[in-house]
Amino acid sequence: MSGVRSHVLGWVGRKYASRRLRHGLDLSSIGFLPQAVLMPLHRTGVDPVADLALLRHTAPIAKLPIGFGFTVWLVSGYAEAKAVLGTVQGFSNDFTHLIGTAGATAADHPGGLGFADPPEHTRLRHLLTPEFTRRRLQRLIPRIESIVANQLDNLGNTATGTVDLWQDFALPIPAMVICELLGIPSEDRADFQRLGTARFDLLAGAHPSLGALSESLTYLRGVMKHQRSHPGDGLLGMLITEHGNDITDEELAGLADGLLTGGLETTASMLALGALSLLQDDQARERLLSDATAAAPVVEELLRYLSVVQVAFPRFATQDMQTCGVQIGAGDLVMCSLSGANRDQTLGPGMEHFDPARDPTAYLAFGYGIHRCLAAELARMELRIAYPALLRRYPDIALAVAPEELSFRTSSLVFGLDALPQPGYHFSPTADQCALVAAPGARAVSWLGTCRSFDPGRAGSPRPR
């Protein structure tokens, strides 16, 4: 999804305090993060908090009051974020510069594209890019359509009368797609969803995410060892077959881990939150149901509006410089708020609102520059297929609770609904759909938990509250 960011917690949570070119304070033992760092991750409903908009208007590049003798900048303006993300000379993502500071060792290196600079980044990305072109990805459309259709069938086949739209729709679709693309056994997707969520969550500090990162990479190293001797048909097998002498198992594990967890958690959150937005917007629903060409622009607007990947990979300044009129010092850490930049009024009027009729904008949901999300087109394909399919299959699906009763993640790099059970959706199947369900009576869809069911055949069946 919007940049391969499965390792950001490992960097922000434990390493961001290190000044890359100077000795800094070792915060490796601190199990929490300052609220100033967490502020751009907070939301009111699906909207970034008002403090972020205020900063964007008054100081689009703002120094955060962190203390401890180091400097962190938050970039919330669109033009400013684009400038930082698009600059190669003067900024670095290279993890190796952190080794020897903040308690970091070579063993902590997570690998992947997000923590590499040219020419290493260029070499690794060149190996993957041919597999993620729009033309190459077209081969996956029939399989994605089949996965979506099967999951929608499952929504109507539950024997309990309750369906979890997160677990049974939003999560398994990208899990199966990315596992098949990479050649990872689909039965492992539950473990990787758990690890992916843990490493994105900053609320508990850095330590839980580091364990998730280590566990994920340990598993993938074993996968690489097996693939070396038995290359599969997936992307990993292809890389080993065609470039095996040019890439190490550690590099392969880092690339696979970034694609797997980044492509899973981010797309799943977009599917879930996008469905939530569509269920609250009659105009958007009608457009998707009545116009086959509407899916692409609606998806683009949802990507901008929701911006589930809230911050881009943090960048270290490698030299003193001026960026958009602000003096940045060598070793300063710069964080770009994608959710803030995508609400910037320089993109057009009404950016604080979801407008399904809006022409696509040059948003930054997938990042920008050399670290822009490699799998952006794959994510778009999944969303364009899944949203209309959900509404066509269950046109009466509706919120079962007031939007303010839903619970969202409070401090996660990837925004989404809270993992605690919450009531959510119910729907009334059509007569034909009821006939397909062996178990009679109550059908309900819940968001992350159990909501009260109802009899779709009963006169005066409950409507959304």
Long-range contacts (C-beta under 8 A, 24 or more apart in sequence): 1-262, 1-263, 1-266, 1-267, 1-270, 1-308, 1-309, 1-366, 1-373, 1-375, 1-376, 1-379, 2-266, 2-303, 2-307, 2-308, 2-309, 2-338, 2-364, 2-365, 2-366, 2-367, 2-373, 2-376, 2-379, 3-114, 3-262, 3-309, 3-312, 3-313, 3-366, 3-367, 3-371, 3-372, 3-373, 4-112, 4-113, 4-114, 4-258, 4-259, 4-262, 4-263, 4-373, 4-374, 4-375, 5-114, 5-200, 5-258, 5-262, 5-266, 5-309, 5-312, 5-313, 5-413, 5-414, 6-112, 6-196, 6-199, 6-200, 6-213, 6-216, 6-257, 6-258, 6-260, 6-261, 6-262, 6-265, 7-110, 7-112, 7-114, 7-115, 7-199, 7-213, 7-257, 7-258, 8-114, 8-199, 8-200, 8-311, 8-313, 8-314, 8-413, 9-199, 9-200, 9-201, 9-202, 9-206, 9-209, 9-210, 9-213, 9-413, 10-108, 10-110, 10-199, 10-206, 10-209, 10-210, 10-213, 11-95, 11-98, 11-110, 11-115, 11-313, 11-314, 12-37, 12-202, 12-206, 12-314, 12-335, 12-413, 13-202, 13-205, 13-206, 13-207, 13-209, 13-210, 14-102, 14-103, 14-104, 14-206, 14-210, 15-95, 15-98, 15-102, 15-104, 15-108, 16-72, 16-314, 16-333, 17-68, 17-70, 17-102, 18-70, 18-98, 18-101, 18-102, 18-104, 19-70, 19-71, 19-101, 19-331, 19-332, 19-333, 20-92, 20-97, 20-98, 20-101, 20-316, 20-317, 20-318, 20-331, 21-97, 21-316, 21-318, 21-330, 21-331, 22-330, 22-331, 23-101, 24-69, 24-70, 24-101, 24-102, 24-331, 25-68, 25-69, 25-70, 26-101, 26-102, 26-103, 27-68, 27-102, 28-102, 28-103, 28-104, 29-103, 30-205, 30-206, 31-204, 31-205, 31-206, 31-207, 32-204, 32-205, 33-202, 33-205, 33-206, 34-64, 34-66, 34-67, 36-64, 36-65, 36-66, 36-72, 37-64, 37-66, 37-72, 37-202, 37-335, 38-202, 38-203, 38-411, 39-74, 40-74, 40-76, 40-310, 40-311, 40-335, 40-337, 40-339, 40-340, 41-202, 41-310, 41-311, 41-410, 41-411, 41-412, 41-413, 41-415, 42-410, 42-411, 43-339, 43-408, 43-415, 45-403, 45-404, 45-408, 46-273, 46-276, 46-277, 46-305, 46-306, 46-408, 46-415, 47-352, 48-337, 48-339, 48-340, 48-343, 52-76, 52-337, 52-339, 52-340, 53-340, 53-343, 53-352, 55-340, 56-340, 56-341, 56-343, 56-344, 60-324, 61-323, 61-324, 61-326, 70-331, 70-332, 70-333, 71-329, 71-331, 71-332, 71-333, 72-332, 72-333, 72-334, 72-335, 73-326, 73-328, 73-332, 73-333, 73-334, 73-335, 74-335, 74-337, 75-334, 75-335, 75-336, 75-337, 75-341, 76-337, 76-340, 76-341, 77-324, 77-340, 77-341, 77-344, 77-346, 78-341, 78-342, 78-344, 78-346, 78-347, 78-364, 79-324, 79-344, 79-346, 80-323, 80-324, 80-341, 81-312, 81-336, 81-337, 81-338, 81-340, 81-341, 81-364, 81-368, 82-341, 82-364, 82-368, 83-323, 83-324, 84-315, 84-323, 84-334, 84-336, 85-312, 85-315, 85-336, 85-364, 85-367, 85-368, 85-369, 85-371, 86-368, 86-369, 87-323, 87-369, 88-118, 88-369, 88-370, 90-317, 90-318, 90-319, 90-321, 91-315, 91-316, 91-317, 91-318, 91-334, 92-117, 92-315, 92-316, 92-318, 93-117, 93-121, 93-313, 93-314, 93-315, 93-316, 93-371, 94-120, 97-316, 109-250, 109-254, 110-213, 110-217, 110-254, 110-257, 111-217, 111-250, 111-251, 111-253, 111-254, 111-255, 111-257, 111-258, 112-254, 112-255, 112-257, 112-258, 113-255, 113-258, 113-371, 113-374, 114-258, 114-313, 114-371, 115-254, 115-313, 118-370, 121-370, 121-371, 122-370, 123-246, 124-247, 124-251, 124-255, 125-370, 125-374, 127-239, 127-243, 127-246, 127-247, 128-235, 128-239, 128-255, 128-374, 129-374, 131-235, 131-238, 132-374, 132-375, 132-377, 132-378, 133-377, 134-377, 137-377, 137-378, 137-381, 140-177, 140-181, 140-378, 140-381, 141-381, 141-385, 143-177, 143-180, 144-173, 144-177, 144-381, 144-382, 144-385, 145-385, 145-389, 147-172, 147-173, 147-176, 147-177, 148-173, 148-385, 148-386, 148-389, 149-389, 152-389, 152-390, 152-393, 152-394, 155-393, 155-394, 155-445, 156-429, 156-433, 156-436, 156-437, 156-443, 157-437, 157-438, 158-439, 159-439, 161-439, 161-441, 161-442, 161-443, 161-444, 161-453, 162-444, 162-445, 162-446, 162-450, 162-451, 162-453, 163-443, 163-444, 163-445, 163-446, 164-445, 164-446, 164-447, 164-448, 164-449, 165-272, 165-275, 165-424, 165-425, 165-445, 165-446, 165-447, 165-448, 166-268, 166-272, 166-417, 166-447, 166-448, 167-448, 169-271, 169-272, 169-275, 169-386, 169-390, 170-268, 170-269, 170-271, 170-272, 170-275, 171-264, 171-268, 173-267, 173-268, 173-271, 173-382, 173-386, 174-263, 174-264, 174-267, 174-268, 174-271, 174-379, 174-382, 175-264, 175-268, 177-263, 177-378, 177-382, 178-259, 178-260, 178-263, 178-264, 178-267, 179-260, 180-234, 181-234, 181-235, 181-259, 181-378, 182-234, 182-235, 182-236, 182-256, 182-259, 182-260, 183-227, 183-232, 183-233, 183-234, 183-235, 183-236, 183-237, 184-223, 184-234, 184-236, 184-256, 184-260, 188-219, 189-264, 191-219, 192-216, 192-260, 192-261, 192-264, 193-264, 193-265, 193-268, 195-261, 196-260, 196-261, 196-262, 196-264, 196-265, 197-265, 197-412, 197-419, 199-261, 200-265, 200-412, 200-413, 200-414, 201-409, 201-411, 201-412, 202-411, 202-412, 202-413, 203-410, 203-411, 203-412, 213-257, 216-257, 216-260, 216-261, 217-253, 217-254, 217-257, 220-252, 220-253, 220-256, 220-257, 220-260, 221-249, 221-250, 221-253, 223-253, 223-256, 224-249, 224-252, 224-253, 224-256, 225-249, 227-252, 235-259, 259-374, 259-375, 262-373, 262-375, 263-375, 263-378, 263-379, 265-414, 265-416, 266-308, 266-309, 266-379, 266-414, 267-379, 267-382, 267-383, 268-416, 269-308, 269-414, 269-415, 269-416, 269-417, 270-302, 270-303, 270-306, 270-308, 270-379, 270-383, 271-382, 271-383, 271-386, 271-387, 272-416, 272-417, 272-447, 273-302, 273-306, 273-308, 273-415, 273-416, 273-417, 274-299, 274-302, 274-306, 274-383, 274-387, 275-387, 275-390, 276-399, 276-403, 276-406, 276-417, 276-447, 277-302, 277-305, 277-306, 277-354, 278-387, 278-391, 279-397, 279-398, 279-399, 279-425, 280-399, 280-403, 281-354, 281-356, 283-356, 283-357, 284-354, 284-356, 285-391, 287-356, 287-357, 288-387, 288-388, 288-391, 289-388, 289-391, 289-392, 289-395, 292-388, 294-356, 295-384, 295-385, 295-387, 295-388, 296-360, 296-380, 296-384, 297-356, 297-357, 297-358, 297-359, 297-360, 298-356, 298-387, 299-380, 299-383, 299-384, 299-387, 300-360, 300-361, 300-363, 301-354, 301-355, 301-356, 301-358, 301-360, 302-354, 302-383, 303-363, 303-365, 303-366, 303-380, 303-383, 304-342, 304-347, 304-351, 304-361, 304-363, 304-365, 305-342, 305-353, 305-354, 306-365, 306-415, 307-338, 307-339, 307-342, 307-363, 307-365, 307-415, 308-365, 308-414, 308-415, 308-416, 309-338, 309-365, 309-367, 309-413, 309-414, 309-415, 310-337, 310-338, 310-339, 310-412, 310-413, 310-414, 310-415, 311-335, 311-336, 311-337, 311-338, 311-339, 311-413, 312-336, 312-338, 312-364, 312-367, 312-368, 312-371, 313-367, 313-371, 336-364, 338-364, 338-365, 338-367, 339-415, 393-433, 394-427, 394-429, 394-433, 394-445, 395-430, 396-427, 396-428, 396-429, 396-430, 397-425, 397-426, 397-427, 397-445, 398-425, 398-426, 398-427, 398-463, 398-464, 399-424, 399-425, 399-464, 400-424, 400-425, 400-426, 400-444, 400-445, 400-446, 400-447, 400-451, 400-452, 400-464, 400-465, 401-451, 401-465, 402-465, 406-447, 407-448, 417-447, 417-448, 418-448, 419-448, 420-448, 420-449, 421-448, 421-449, 421-450, 422-446, 422-447, 422-448, 422-449, 423-447, 423-449, 423-450, 423-451, 423-452, 424-448, 424-449, 424-451, 425-451, 426-451, 426-452, 426-453, 426-454, 426-462, 426-464, 428-454, 428-456, 428-461, 429-456
